[in-house]
């Protein structure tokens, strides 16, 4: 099974990058299923119905989230009406939406996608992601061997620890949130593909997708400023995964970064 995952889509500039590159990438890699972290794709924080519909038309099959997933209230209706927008599974059970889903594909195949939120240096009340992952894997059981995890977390140590904790039990653990693609792509001994952060799909000349002058002013003055998405040259960051759909083991992992 060929899986394409796009790192955090940041605002309009990120959505434009998806329009420019996704079709060709899906053709090049013969993609069976395309996932994207979409929690920043509307104005840099949250998901709206219009941005969701736009990116669905562009070819993204399923969207994961993170700590900003509920910044736009429209996402709640999306979660209620569709099964292709999920939020971190270790948030409170009273939160709207699902933390994982199992999607049927052609030929009787299935893929499970799990979304988890980190705890280290993250201002949230999420439950332990390690124990949440254990509970989800018990619930999935033998329904599919192909299991993809988007771990939205700050530190490479927490991401690496979860990947090794789940090694051999899931197909891939790919990190998001920092918006900077890391260089530690690998297949772990048990067959789980791992990358600390898939990177950002958004403006090249920016600070994590935001206009540099705004972020610089915040650091210099210590005063709050409303973030505005940077424009201009864009990049698409993500990762391609080749997964054996019978065993769930990763056969290949390849980082993608296109400017």
TITI-797441 format. One record per residue: x negated, y negated, z negated of N, C-alpha, C, O in turn; residue number from 1; residue in three letters. Coordinates in pm, whole numbers, plus 50000, padded with zeros to 5 digits. Each point is the difference from the previous one (the first is absolute). Layout:
REM residues N
n.px,n.py,n.pz,ca.px,ca.py,ca.pz,c.px,c.py,c.pz,o.px,o.py,o.pz,loba,lotor
X,Y,Z,X,Y,Z,X,Y,Z,X,Y,Z,NUM,ALA
...
***
This chain:
REM residues 259
n.px,n.py,n.pz,ca.px,ca.py,ca.pz,c.px,c.py,c.pz,o.px,o.py,o.pz,loba,lotor
49916,50118,50000,50084,49882,50000,49911,49876,50000,49910,49987,49918,1,UNK
50118,49922,50174,49922,49877,50011,50075,49885,49933,50111,49964,50040,2,UNK
49826,49979,49857,50063,49895,49920,49919,49872,50015,49877,50002,49993,3,UNK
50192,49887,50028,49937,49868,50004,50055,49918,49884,50121,49987,49984,4,UNK
49789,49958,49936,50041,49915,49888,49938,49862,50018,49880,49988,50022,5,UNK
50203,49907,49967,49954,49863,50012,49991,49937,49862,50093,50009,49920,6,UNK
49792,49927,50053,49983,49930,49873,50089,49877,49994,50055,49956,50100,7,UNK
49958,49989,49778,50094,49892,49970,50022,49902,50115,49908,49929,50040,8,UNK
50213,50068,50014,50036,49904,50105,50028,49867,49933,50089,49989,49915,9,UNK
49835,49908,50122,50007,49871,49931,50063,49895,50089,49935,49941,50086,10,UNK
50194,50035,49891,50071,49891,50065,50013,50012,50150,49981,50107,50058,11,UNK
50054,49781,50004,50024,49996,50144,49876,50037,50079,50009,50069,50102,12,UNK
49874,49887,49852,49876,50031,50072,49975,50150,50001,49956,50055,50101,13,UNK
50072,50011,49788,49987,50145,49995,50100,50071,50090,49967,50099,50065,14,UNK
50155,49849,49937,50101,50061,50087,49961,49985,50147,50024,50090,50081,15,UNK
49917,49796,49954,49954,49980,50137,49891,50101,50036,49997,50051,50112,16,UNK
49914,49978,49793,49895,50100,50025,50061,50137,50027,49951,50074,50085,17,UNK
50155,49960,49843,50069,50126,50024,50056,50003,50142,49985,50100,50071,18,UNK
50079,49792,49970,50054,49993,50136,49889,50016,50104,50021,50066,50103,19,UNK
49864,49877,49873,49892,50002,50098,49936,50138,50015,49958,50037,50109,20,UNK
50034,50039,49782,49914,50118,50000,50069,50133,49975,49946,50104,50038,21,UNK
50171,49897,49898,50054,50127,49953,50034,50096,50113,49971,50119,49990,22,UNK
50090,49832,50115,50040,50089,50109,49879,50076,50054,50005,50122,50018,23,UNK
49887,49806,50009,49880,50064,50056,49938,50098,49901,49949,50105,50040,24,UNK
50054,49861,49832,49945,50091,49900,50081,50129,49992,49943,50109,49989,25,UNK
50187,49880,50018,50084,50119,49994,49977,50088,50122,50004,50123,49991,26,UNK
49973,49815,50123,49969,50077,50120,49863,50066,49988,49984,50118,50030,27,UNK
49917,49806,49925,49862,50050,49991,49990,50121,49908,49934,50098,50033,28,UNK
50131,49896,49852,49987,50105,49900,50115,50100,50002,50007,50087,49914,29,UNK
50083,49902,50183,50116,50089,50009,50070,50011,49865,50020,50109,49947,30,UNK
50016,49775,49998,50050,49990,49864,50138,50066,49987,50090,49973,50079,31,UNK
49923,50112,49820,50129,50062,49969,50082,49917,49902,50123,50003,50003,32,UNK
49807,49923,49910,50070,49924,49897,49915,49880,49960,49880,50014,49976,33,UNK
50184,49868,50019,49929,49876,49969,50057,49939,49872,50120,49976,49990,34,UNK
49792,49999,49913,50036,49941,49871,49928,49867,49987,49890,49984,50052,35,UNK
50170,49921,49879,49934,49873,49973,50037,49951,49861,50114,50016,49956,36,UNK
49789,49923,49975,50035,49930,49878,50056,49864,50041,49930,49918,50059,37,UNK
50198,50060,49908,50069,49881,50050,50036,49899,49895,50077,49909,50028,38,UNK
49868,50103,49850,50049,49915,49892,49964,49852,50016,50055,49916,49930,39,UNK
49854,50053,50162,49963,49860,50023,50039,49950,50139,49954,49894,50042,40,UNK
50130,50180,50029,50015,49968,50142,50097,49885,50029,50009,49955,50114,41,UNK
50062,49996,49785,50087,49885,50020,49947,49882,49920,50017,49995,49878,42,UNK
49920,49910,50190,49946,49883,49932,49889,50029,49903,49966,49915,49918,43,UNK
49977,50204,50089,49890,50036,49912,50041,50064,49869,49914,50036,49920,44,UNK
50217,49978,50057,50044,50061,49875,50143,50050,50014,50094,49920,50003,45,UNK
49923,50210,50006,50133,50058,50010,50037,50043,50141,49926,49978,50096,46,UNK
50192,50083,49915,50054,50049,50127,50139,49943,50019,50084,50010,49910,47,UNK
49942,49931,50206,50135,49957,50036,50058,50097,50101,49928,50080,50060,48,UNK
50202,49912,49959,50065,50086,50098,49947,49972,50140,49978,50092,50078,49,UNK
50000,49780,49953,49953,49966,50135,49858,50052,50024,49971,50052,50108,50,UNK
49940,49935,49793,49863,50050,50020,49999,50152,50006,49922,50058,50076,51,UNK
50163,50006,49847,50012,50146,50004,50045,50044,50139,49940,50090,50060,52,UNK
50166,49850,49991,50052,50039,50132,49898,49973,50110,49988,50078,50094,53,UNK
49939,49812,49894,49897,49967,50099,49891,50107,50004,49960,50044,50108,54,UNK
49992,49997,49776,49892,50099,49995,50049,50141,50032,49923,50082,50050,55,UNK
50204,49945,49923,50056,50128,50044,50002,50006,50153,49964,50102,50058,56,UNK
50077,49790,50005,50001,49997,50147,49858,50013,50056,49981,50053,50109,57,UNK
49921,49897,49816,49861,50008,50046,49944,50141,49992,49900,50031,50064,58,UNK
50166,50057,49856,49957,50139,49998,49959,50057,49866,49946,50110,49994,59,UNK
50080,49817,49896,49967,50052,49868,50118,50084,49949,50115,49956,50005,60,UNK
49855,50164,49947,50105,50093,49959,50041,49983,49854,50117,50020,49966,61,UNK
49788,49944,49947,50030,49994,49858,49913,49895,49933,49884,49980,50038,62,UNK
50173,49951,49862,49929,49893,49930,49985,50035,49852,50095,50042,49934,63,UNK
49784,49939,50015,49972,50012,49858,49988,49860,49940,49998,49900,50071,64,UNK
49994,50095,49796,49994,49870,49933,49893,49995,49894,49902,50075,50003,65,UNK
50119,49834,49902,49904,49980,49892,50058,49904,49899,50121,49998,49977,66,UNK
49794,49921,49962,50044,49912,49893,50086,49883,50048,50064,49933,49919,67,UNK
49939,50041,50213,50083,49891,50053,50125,50050,50072,50069,49922,50066,68,UNK
49962,50204,49921,50105,50059,50083,50135,49935,49978,50082,49996,50092,69,UNK
49944,49952,49787,50133,49944,49972,50002,49847,50005,50094,49939,49948,70,UNK
49805,49998,50113,49996,49854,50007,50115,49943,50083,50046,49889,49974,71,UNK
49999,50187,50126,50116,49960,50080,50114,50096,49967,49988,50121,50018,72,UNK
50123,49823,49935,50111,50085,49953,50062,50082,50113,50066,50100,49974,73,UNK
49913,49856,50152,50057,50074,50113,49952,50144,50005,50067,50087,50055,74,UNK
49815,49937,49887,49944,50135,50008,50088,50101,49927,49999,50119,50034,75,UNK
50077,49835,49868,50086,50092,49926,50106,50060,50092,50026,50120,49994,76,UNK
50034,49797,50091,50099,50053,50094,49934,50093,50101,50061,50099,50042,77,UNK
49814,49872,49997,49928,50090,50090,49980,50136,49934,50018,50104,50063,78,UNK
49944,49894,49811,49978,50125,49928,50129,50078,49982,50001,50123,50003,79,UNK
50108,49805,49980,50129,50067,49982,50054,50058,50130,50071,50101,50000,80,UNK
49894,49835,50113,50060,50039,50128,49909,50089,50086,50046,50057,50098,81,UNK
49826,49955,49866,49908,50078,50082,49910,50083,49910,49991,49976,49880,82,UNK
49943,50121,50181,49906,50085,49926,49857,49978,50045,49912,50080,49969,83,UNK
50064,49811,50104,49864,49976,50049,49936,49875,49940,49907,49944,50059,84,UNK
50142,50012,49825,49933,49899,49918,49995,50055,49859,50104,50022,49937,85,UNK
49775,50001,50011,49987,50053,49865,49920,49903,49914,49928,49914,50051,86,UNK
50085,50102,49818,49929,49914,49904,49918,50091,49908,50020,50122,50000,87,UNK
49889,49821,49920,49919,50086,49913,50086,50088,49910,50093,49954,49935,88,UNK
49873,50173,50064,50079,50099,49928,49988,49986,49850,50090,50043,49927,89,UNK
49800,49897,50024,49980,49990,49856,50053,49871,49940,49968,49967,49886,90,UNK
50113,49957,50191,50077,49892,49941,50116,50058,49920,50025,50121,50004,91,UNK
50043,49795,49923,50112,50046,49918,50103,50074,50085,50028,49959,50112,92,UNK
50027,50150,49837,50105,50073,50074,50122,49914,50031,50079,50033,50088,93,UNK
49937,49856,49838,50115,49912,50026,49978,49908,50120,50094,49933,50044,94,UNK
49783,50064,50011,49974,49919,50119,50073,50059,50121,50014,50122,50010,95,UNK
50032,49794,50080,50063,50052,50122,49899,50080,50084,49879,49983,49986,96,UNK
50173,50102,50099,49917,50068,50097,49936,50129,49952,50020,50043,49887,97,UNK
49903,50017,50205,49933,50128,49975,49850,49980,49996,49946,49911,50067,98,UNK
49986,50172,49855,49855,49995,49992,49931,50097,50094,49878,49993,50018,99,UNK
50199,50096,50040,49944,50090,50100,50114,50046,50090,50118,49988,49965,100,UNK
49846,50065,50150,50099,50052,50093,49939,50113,50080,49878,50007,50016,101,UNK
50206,50081,50035,49957,50107,50089,50070,49979,50133,50122,49998,50008,102,UNK
49799,49986,50097,50053,49963,50132,49988,50119,50095,49891,50056,50016,103,UNK
50219,49985,50048,49992,50107,50101,49945,49947,50131,50035,49890,50044,104,UNK
49878,50189,50018,49943,49965,50130,50035,50109,50101,50068,50098,49967,105,UNK
49886,49885,50154,50029,50098,50105,49937,50134,49968,49900,50008,49928,106,UNK
50158,50097,50127,49945,50134,49982,50017,50056,49862,49930,50094,49962,107,UNK
50164,49851,49961,50023,50051,49866,49899,49956,49896,50003,50046,49886,108,UNK
49906,49865,50153,49898,49952,49906,50058,49894,49908,50102,49938,50031,109,UNK
49831,50041,49855,50041,49897,49904,49876,49932,49944,49893,50060,49991,110,UNK
50124,49815,49970,49895,49927,49930,50060,49934,49877,50106,49937,50007,111,UNK
49826,50077,49880,50039,49929,49879,49910,49879,49984,49879,50009,50018,112,UNK
50180,49877,49949,49925,49876,49977,50030,49954,49858,50116,49983,49962,113,UNK
49778,49997,49960,50011,49957,49861,49935,49863,49985,49894,49975,50057,114,UNK
50170,49937,49868,49947,49865,49972,49977,49990,49849,50091,50025,49921,115,UNK
49787,49937,50040,49966,49986,49858,49932,49866,49975,49938,49943,50090,116,UNK
50075,50006,49788,49943,49872,49960,49896,50021,49892,50022,50074,49905,117,UNK
49863,49860,50112,49893,50014,49902,50027,49923,49871,50091,49918,49993,118,UNK
49828,50111,49905,50015,49937,49869,49884,49906,49967,50020,49899,49932,119,UNK
49858,50131,50114,49882,49925,49959,50000,49861,50066,50008,49989,50123,120,UNK
49983,49907,49796,50000,49860,50045,50125,49964,50080,49999,49903,50077,121,UNK
50106,50171,49906,50127,49971,50068,50102,49960,49894,50022,50073,49903,122,UNK
50040,49811,50115,50096,49950,49903,50136,50063,50027,50084,49941,50068,123,UNK
49937,50178,49879,50127,50069,50022,50031,50092,49883,49915,50026,49915,124,UNK
50205,50022,50083,50044,50093,49895,50020,50140,50056,50078,50079,49945,125,UNK
49853,49953,50163,50016,50130,50064,49953,50112,49907,49914,49980,49914,126,UNK
50143,50137,50105,49959,50118,49926,49867,50052,50055,49949,49952,50102,127,UNK
49997,50145,49830,49874,50062,50040,50012,50061,50140,50081,50090,50020,128,UNK
49838,49862,50078,50015,50053,50137,49956,50144,50014,50049,50071,50088,129,UNK
49859,49975,49829,49953,50138,50007,50114,50096,49960,50026,50099,50069,130,UNK
50040,49870,49822,50109,50086,49955,50121,49988,50092,50072,50098,50022,131,UNK
49950,49781,50033,50109,49984,50096,49977,50086,50123,50093,50062,50052,132,UNK
49781,49944,49995,49967,50083,50115,50026,50147,49970,50053,50072,50086,133,UNK
49912,49974,49795,50026,50139,49962,50149,50033,50009,50038,50104,50053,134,UNK
50043,49807,49895,50145,50024,49999,50057,50004,50142,50087,50082,50030,135,UNK
49864,49830,50056,50050,49996,50138,49960,50127,50074,50080,50056,50074,136,UNK
49797,49989,49907,49955,50121,50069,50081,50121,49956,50027,50089,50080,137,UNK
50011,49916,49794,50088,50108,49954,50135,49994,50071,50056,50102,50039,138,UNK
49995,49774,49978,50129,49984,50066,49993,50036,50148,50096,50055,50055,139,UNK
49793,49914,50010,49984,50031,50143,49989,50151,50021,50055,50055,50095,140,UNK
49874,50010,49815,49986,50145,50008,49941,50046,50131,49896,49950,50044,141,UNK
50171,50145,50020,49950,50058,50125,50071,49944,50123,49992,50059,50108,142,UNK
50078,49829,49877,50075,49946,50114,49909,49950,50111,50039,50000,50116,143,UNK
49840,49956,49850,49902,49962,50102,49862,50005,49940,49981,49977,49881,144,UNK
49920,50054,50204,49861,49998,49959,49935,49866,50029,49898,49966,49940,145,UNK
50161,49958,50151,49942,49871,50041,50053,49892,49906,50118,49967,50002,146,UNK
49792,49980,49915,50039,49903,49898,49903,49882,50005,49880,50016,49978,147,UNK
50174,49865,50050,49920,49878,50010,50029,49910,49880,50116,49980,49964,148,UNK
49779,49967,49974,50014,49912,49885,49941,49862,50030,49882,49989,50035,149,UNK
50200,49906,49952,49952,49862,50001,49986,49958,49855,50100,49985,49929,150,UNK
49775,49995,50027,49974,49960,49862,49964,49852,49998,49890,49961,50039,151,UNK
50205,49957,49916,49986,49854,50002,49935,49958,49867,50069,49988,49899,152,UNK
49800,49991,50104,49927,49978,49875,49881,49908,50024,49958,49977,50113,153,UNK
49990,49970,49777,49894,49898,50006,49860,50060,50010,49920,49956,50082,154,UNK
50050,50142,49835,49862,50045,49988,49972,50126,50080,50084,50089,50012,155,UNK
49795,49916,50043,49959,50119,50074,49987,50121,49906,50020,50113,50043,156,UNK
49948,49863,49830,49985,50113,49907,50134,50069,49975,50006,50122,49998,157,UNK
50101,49800,49983,50131,50061,49976,50047,50073,50125,50058,50108,49991,158,UNK
49917,49832,50125,50040,50065,50125,49922,50129,50021,50057,50103,50036,159,UNK
49812,49891,49943,49919,50120,50017,50035,50109,49901,49997,50118,50034,160,UNK
50037,49843,49844,50038,50099,49899,50130,50070,50037,50011,50122,49987,161,UNK
50088,49800,50062,50126,50064,50038,49979,50094,50118,50056,50109,50004,162,UNK
49863,49848,50093,49976,50085,50117,49938,50133,49958,50039,50105,50050,163,UNK
49865,49889,49860,49935,50124,49956,50092,50082,49908,49991,50122,49998,164,UNK
50095,49813,49929,50099,50069,49917,50098,50078,50087,50045,50108,49964,165,UNK
49987,49835,50153,50096,50063,50090,49934,50081,50112,50069,50056,50085,166,UNK
49799,49950,49915,49929,50069,50108,50047,50145,50012,50001,50075,49903,167,UNK
50037,49962,50219,50050,50133,50027,50149,50015,49980,50059,50101,50038,168,UNK
50003,49797,49903,50146,50005,49977,50076,49906,50093,50121,50017,50019,169,UNK
49810,49885,50038,50062,49910,50098,49907,49990,50120,49883,50036,49993,170,UNK
50171,49915,50117,49922,49991,50124,49909,49877,50003,49890,50006,50053,171,UNK
50158,49883,49888,49922,49876,50005,50040,49909,49886,50117,49991,49963,172,UNK
49784,49940,49983,50022,49888,49907,49931,49880,50060,49877,49995,50007,173,UNK
50202,49908,50037,49946,49879,50062,50039,49880,49915,50117,49981,49967,174,UNK
49784,49938,49997,50024,49885,49915,50042,49877,50078,49964,49981,50116,175,UNK
50115,49935,49817,50038,49869,50052,49991,49899,49886,49970,50037,49886,176,UNK
50056,49836,50145,50012,49889,49905,49887,49899,50009,50026,49880,49994,177,UNK
49848,50163,50021,49890,49902,49996,49982,49926,50132,49931,49898,50004,178,UNK
50130,50152,50104,49995,49935,50133,49861,50003,50063,49978,49934,50102,179,UNK
49928,50140,49839,49865,50010,50056,49970,50147,50025,50000,50081,49908,180,UNK
49974,49953,50218,49976,50141,50034,49868,50047,49941,49898,49932,50012,181,UNK
50106,50184,49924,49880,50055,49937,49929,50098,50094,50052,50035,50106,182,UNK
49830,50008,49852,49916,50083,50086,49976,50138,49940,49894,50060,50020,183,UNK
50207,49990,49905,49983,50129,49933,50093,50107,50054,50040,50090,49927,184,UNK
49996,49900,50201,50088,50100,50061,49932,50137,49999,49883,50013,50037,185,UNK
50192,50087,49921,49944,50135,49986,50112,50102,49984,50115,49964,49972,186,UNK
49849,50162,50047,50089,50112,49967,49941,50068,49878,49887,50049,50004,187,UNK
50188,49954,49889,49952,50055,49873,49991,50153,50009,50057,50060,50091,188,UNK
49874,50003,49815,49977,50146,50009,50126,50084,50012,49998,50105,50065,189,UNK
50112,49851,49876,50124,50078,50007,50082,49975,50124,50105,50062,50019,190,UNK
49848,49846,50068,50070,49976,50127,50086,49876,50004,50077,49981,50093,191,UNK
49910,49932,49806,50077,49874,49996,49918,49887,50059,49887,49977,49959,192,UNK
50172,49951,50138,49935,49883,50059,50013,49882,49904,50103,49984,49935,193,UNK
49791,49934,50057,50000,49890,49905,49933,49876,50060,49898,50009,50068,194,UNK
50162,49875,49904,49942,49870,50030,50048,49904,49891,50120,49990,49976,195,UNK
49787,49940,49960,50039,49912,49888,50097,49891,50043,50095,49970,49927,196,UNK
49882,49970,50189,50095,49900,50048,50001,49996,50152,49895,49994,50064,197,UNK
50225,50011,49991,50016,50001,50146,49975,49863,50061,49982,49989,50121,198,UNK
50018,49905,49796,49977,49866,50051,50130,49927,50030,50109,50049,49968,199,UNK
49877,49834,50093,50115,49912,50026,50024,49985,50148,49906,49991,50079,200,UNK
50221,50007,49959,50040,49965,50135,50053,49857,49993,50112,49976,49956,201,UNK
49804,49930,50090,50036,49858,49985,49893,49910,50060,49927,50040,50090,202,UNK
50065,49839,49859,49910,49898,50056,49854,50030,49967,49967,50030,49885,203,UNK
49947,49961,50216,49857,50023,49981,49940,49888,49915,49931,50026,49901,204,UNK
50095,49849,50138,49942,49885,49931,50094,49959,49887,50075,49902,50011,205,UNK
49919,50174,49882,50090,49979,49887,49934,50054,49875,49892,50060,50006,206,UNK
50173,49919,49880,49963,50067,49876,50117,50090,49964,50101,49955,49947,207,UNK
49882,50173,50083,50104,50101,49978,50130,49965,50071,50109,50031,49952,208,UNK
49878,49903,50167,50116,49966,50079,50050,49859,49979,50084,49952,50077,209,UNK
49867,49980,49820,50047,49866,49964,49904,49895,50056,49881,50027,50017,210,UNK
50172,49853,50012,49916,49890,50047,49887,49976,49901,50025,49980,49881,211,UNK
49849,50020,50166,49886,49989,49907,50003,49875,49913,49966,50006,49882,212,UNK
50076,49880,50176,49995,49876,49923,50090,50004,49877,49970,49937,49898,213,UNK
50139,50138,50110,50091,50011,49886,49935,50079,49887,50006,49959,49884,214,UNK
49932,50152,50150,49937,50084,49898,49879,49929,49941,49976,50007,49879,215,UNK
49946,49925,50205,49883,49927,49950,50044,49891,49901,49938,49984,49895,216,UNK
50168,49942,50140,50049,49895,49910,50042,50056,49865,49976,49938,49897,217,UNK
50086,50180,50104,50041,50063,49874,49880,50033,49913,50003,49980,49879,218,UNK
49889,50070,50183,49881,50033,49924,49930,49874,49948,49949,49999,49888,219,UNK
50048,49896,50194,49929,49877,49961,50075,49924,49892,49939,49954,49903,220,UNK
50192,50033,50111,50079,49917,49908,50065,50078,49887,50032,49943,49895,221,UNK
49987,50186,50124,50071,50078,49901,50149,49979,50001,50071,50049,49911,222,UNK
49979,49879,50189,50143,49970,50010,50068,50096,50095,49940,50044,50098,223,UNK
50185,49990,49876,50073,50091,50089,50033,49935,50132,50024,49880,50007,224,UNK
49978,50200,50098,50042,49956,50132,50082,50110,50065,49972,50118,49981,225,UNK
50128,49844,50093,50080,50097,50074,49918,50056,50115,49943,49924,50078,226,UNK
50051,50207,49933,49923,50063,50107,50069,49979,50135,50122,50005,50011,227,UNK
49796,49972,50091,50049,49990,50137,49917,50093,50087,49877,50004,49989,228,UNK
50189,50072,50097,49931,50096,50085,49913,49927,50103,50044,49906,50066,229,UNK
49832,50139,49946,49909,49944,50101,50042,50044,50139,50061,50106,50019,230,UNK
49906,49812,50079,50033,50030,50139,49871,50022,50079,49892,50006,49942,231,UNK
50121,50007,50189,49882,50018,50084,49969,50145,50027,50090,50084,50003,232,UNK
49782,49945,50018,49956,50135,50034,50046,50101,49896,49995,49973,49879,233,UNK
50050,50142,50169,50053,50102,49909,49918,50128,50007,49921,50020,50093,234,UNK
50100,50065,49809,49939,50133,49998,50103,50102,49957,50094,49969,49927,235,UNK
49886,50153,50118,50080,50113,49955,49906,50097,49931,49902,50045,50059,236,UNK
50129,49989,49816,49919,50097,49926,50087,50118,49959,50119,49985,49971,237,UNK
49820,50130,50028,50075,50118,49959,49913,50124,50007,49878,49992,49997,238,UNK
50187,50122,50012,49928,50126,50001,50080,50104,50079,50123,50006,49992,239,UNK
49804,50075,50083,50060,50113,50073,49965,50128,49926,49887,50019,49955,240,UNK
50214,50069,50032,49982,50127,49932,50048,50115,50087,50109,49995,50057,241,UNK
49809,50107,49953,50038,50125,50066,50020,50104,49890,49905,50038,49932,242,UNK
50220,50006,50050,50034,50091,49891,50048,50133,50056,50083,50002,50091,243,UNK
49866,50107,49857,50049,50133,50035,50137,50017,49937,50012,50005,49877,244,UNK
50094,50003,50205,50135,50002,49943,50038,50133,49936,50104,50009,49935,245,UNK
49815,50093,50083,50027,50128,49933,49938,50005,49860,50060,50055,49908,246,UNK
49822,49888,50077,49931,50004,49870,50011,49868,49924,49984,49997,49878,247,UNK
50043,49893,50194,50001,49868,49938,49862,49941,49980,49988,49892,49943,248,UNK
49908,50177,50102,49864,49950,49984,49965,49900,50112,50045,50013,50113,249,UNK
49875,49888,49851,49954,49903,50099,49887,50059,50084,49908,50063,49949,250,UNK
50102,49915,50182,49894,50045,50091,49912,49884,50043,49884,50020,50036,251,UNK
50171,49858,49961,49921,49883,50041,50061,49874,49939,50121,49991,49980,252,UNK
49792,49913,49992,50042,49867,49957,49915,49899,50074,49879,50015,50010,253,UNK
50186,49882,50043,49928,49898,50078,50055,49862,49967,50119,49973,50018,254,UNK
49794,49939,49933,50041,49863,49974,50025,49926,50131,49937,50029,50102,255,UNK
50157,49876,49893,50032,49919,50117,49993,49854,49960,50060,49960,49900,256,UNK
49868,49960,50177,49998,49854,49980,49983,49935,50136,49895,50010,50063,257,UNK
50209,49923,49980,50000,49936,50132,50025,49851,49983,50096,49960,49934,258,UNK
49817,49958,50125,50021,49855,50000,50044,49955,50137,50023,49881,50022,259,UNK
***
